[in-house]
Amino acid sequence: MGCQNVRMWPFRRTPAIRAGSLFSTWLRPVVPDGHGSLDAFEAAITEEEKERLPKTLGKLAMDGVERIYQVRRHDLSPDREGLAFLDALLDAEMRMKLTRDQDPAYPRNLLRVVATEFGCIVGEIYVRAGKGTWVPRRPPNLWRSRLALRDGEYDPFLAVVTKLSDDREPDALVRRFDAAP
């Protein structure tokens, strides 16, 4: 029996799902009716909203912690240990569960909801550790909020989406937290 150059299985290589592509497809900004552009909508944020929205982000973090407990029966701690759990939890398998039978154009798609809640968890861990403060954006685009750190800005929502992409790096959430002054 000789070695033949026969292709037995038609292997298909699926292209890698990059964080930027995942973010732009599944977390598109929503511009409410009556606002011409996203810039005009976000520029209209009031002082009252700037004070109230960090509490809203904290509430979304609590919703995410509750979701983790309901699904995984894990009591997430608001510290480095909690980030390590999220680092391990967020992977391509989780992405498949979040995108299966979902429409990326639907503003409440499951990936957007989970990325928002988990991004809020990451951000709240920084806030509670005294490493940063929220720079909020207006609903329904709270996931566009950032953290102001001593060494610049940090996007916890992009960090979560990156963990769900094929760009993921082991322990990236924990390493960034440890590096923040």
ABEGO torsion letter per residue (X at the ends): XBBBBBBABBBBBBBBBBAAAAAAAABBBBBBBGBABAAAAAAABBAAAAAAAAAAAAAAAAAAAAAAAAAAGBBBBBBAAAAAAAAAABBAAAAAAAABGBBAABAABAAAAAAAAAAAAAAAAAAAAGABBBBBBBOAAAAABBBBBAAEBBBAAAAAAAAABAABBBGAAAAAAAABX
